[in-house]
Every structure is written in structure tokens, then in C-alpha cells.
């Protein structure tokens, strides 16, 4: 399957770059949304009105997105290939967003197309249109695994995450179907995590083919032996709920006081548990993974403290919660890392990036926690004492 459709090639955006797997920007896999394309799609959403122009193209790598200006305001237009998201997959996300809006969480309004659906399909592509939320998009050019600008932002993000978890408790949808690029929660809480990993991989043929010549079972057994003792029992006792699953400041809008004004980008959301989401937030925000191997410290300890303090102020974290959080952190990324490897191997036929997701992300990040700094981070989380 070609990575892009010639219909979307636009020489005016030949210099557009997106976030890569490292620190640099790369040519996009998914070509930016053209003006003609945007006009055709926006016209299908009656509440938007006629397109006036495109204000900005997103540097996110897994889809194409743009801020568009129409008669009735500013909107975020997002295009996915149908191999990544179909109407049913986006309906899962939209239902969660709608529930959070009903509970008072500041999330985007998902517009309805003239078909009565929240999506528009054209050829191999599917589109969604969200009304722009309030606040300033301070982190929109920043990659995941880059830090907060201040501990105050970390504290605000922790409190906002806790409020989202409170609102999500009454959302009772089941876990998502098998899809690429979703932070699912099946392996670590299983009674036999290695057997569940077998099932996870078998359900994704491209991933199974990619891993066929690799000692992945031995790798999983080693990681579980190092970090998994008692973890399944801890996690199986956690109440499940739908979570954001990509809690990074680039997915938050900010007000002038440094508080979270809105939350967006629910593409990775799934039914996990609150501590899984909190561990994911720590993994995304407080460890400078993109500088690993440079010899400099990676952990932003003030942000760790502030994020947990903010969360604790809304949803108290008891000592057992913090110990479970610390036990989970070294492995919290494994299902999304597998999902990334599946995406690169299956959707893009990019074996090099799939290997980076497997070796550099899944294995490398877990192994880093055996370092002195990694152990210090886990100790700080587990033994922090009473949070203020």
C-alpha cells in the first residue's frame, strides 16, 4: 500500500515536516491536507460553514491534521487512512469525548457531518472535524517525551488528569477492538502475561511476522522477571476505566494562569485504569527519552513531584497506589510500543522503524530503569510519603 495518495500531494507544502522517532523533523508519511481537500470535507459539516483557509498544519506523525478557518469559527480537521481508523474506531473515541463533555471536562466538540455521522469517508481516507477548544496551544510544536515548561504546569496537568479520571468513572463502554496505535491494557494485568502477549501478537499478523525471527518470548520473560513480580495481582485489583492514554502537555490547552484550559487528542484512549494512565503521563513527560545515551540526567524530578501533587490534590494517592505506580512504570509502555511496531511493520512496511519501536522503545526504555537514575525515580515515586 502506498504511504500517501497522489491526490494529497501539494507542492505548496513540500517543506512540511513532522515529528520523527528521534529529535529531528522528517518528511511526513501522510501528506498535509490541501486547501481543495479541506474545502470539500468541511462542506460536509453543516455547522462549520464554508472553508475560509488553513491556518496551521500539525507536525504529529500518525495522521494529517490542520487548523482550518470556516464561516462558523476555527476547527481542527484530521485525516486518517482507513487502515488506521475506520468509522467504528473513531466512534469509540467520539463517544468517550461526548461523555467527558457531559461531565464538564473541557474537551472539543465533535461536529456531525451531513450524513448524521461524526466522520466523512472519501476513498481510502476518513476525516473528523472538531471545534477548536479554548486556551493557548503552548506545546503544539513539542514532541512527546519532552518536559513541561515549569513544575506549575506539571501540577496543573496532574490535577486535570485526576478530574478526567473522576469524569470517566461513569463511562461504561468496553475496551476497544484490536486497532493500530492504541494504548490497550491486556498483557500486564493478565494472570499469565506471557500467554497474553502471545494472544496480543497473534491478533496482529504483521506484528507476528515482524517478531517471528526475534527472541521476543525470552525478552518478555526477562522483562517480566525483572519488573513484573506481583504486578499482575496489583493491576487486576485496579478498577478499570477509560483513560486518555497520551497525557503530554502537547495534548493540553493552557490559560494565562498556567492552568489546563482543555484536553484533546483521544486517539490512543482505551479502557485501562487510572494508575496506568498516571504512569503513562510520567513516562511521557518527566523522562527525556530523546536524550538517552548522551550521559546527561534524564529525569525532571521537580515535575514528578508536582505532577503527583496535582493529581493527589484531586484523587488522593495512598502509599499502596504509589508503590503500584512505581512497579508499573518500567513496563507501562509495552503495549503501545508493540502497537507502534505493528503500525510500522504492517501499515507502512517500514522494518527499520518497527525495529526502533521494538528495540529502542520497548526494550530500551524498560532496561533504562535498571540504571541508578531509573531506580532513583522509582524509589521517589514509591516512598514519597504524604503528598501535599
PEZIDA-V312306 format. One record per run of one state. SS is the DSSP state (~ for helix, > for strand, _ for the rest). FROM is the first residue (numbers start at 1). LEN is the number of residues. If there is no record, write none. Layout:
[[SS;FROM;LEN] [SS;FROM;LEN]]
This chain:
[[_;1;5] [~;6;3] [_;9;2] [~;11;3] [_;14;3] [>;17;3] [_;20;5] [>;25;3] [_;28;7] [~;35;8] [_;43;8] [>;51;7] [_;58;6] [>;64;7] [_;71;2] [>;73;9] [_;82;5] [~;87;16] [_;103;4] [>;107;1] [_;108;2] [>;110;1] [_;111;9] [>;120;3] [_;123;2] [>;125;7] [_;132;4] [>;136;1] [_;137;14] [~;151;18] [_;169;24] [~;193;10] [_;203;2] [~;205;7] [_;212;4] [~;216;12] [_;228;3] [~;231;6] [_;237;3] [>;240;4] [_;244;5] [~;249;3] [>;252;3] [_;255;5] [>;260;4] [_;264;6] [>;270;4] [~;274;12] [_;286;1] [>;287;1] [_;288;1] [~;289;3] [_;292;7] [>;299;1] [_;300;1] [~;301;14] [_;315;4] [~;319;11] [_;330;4] [~;334;14] [_;348;3] [~;351;18] [_;369;3] [~;372;11] [_;383;6]]
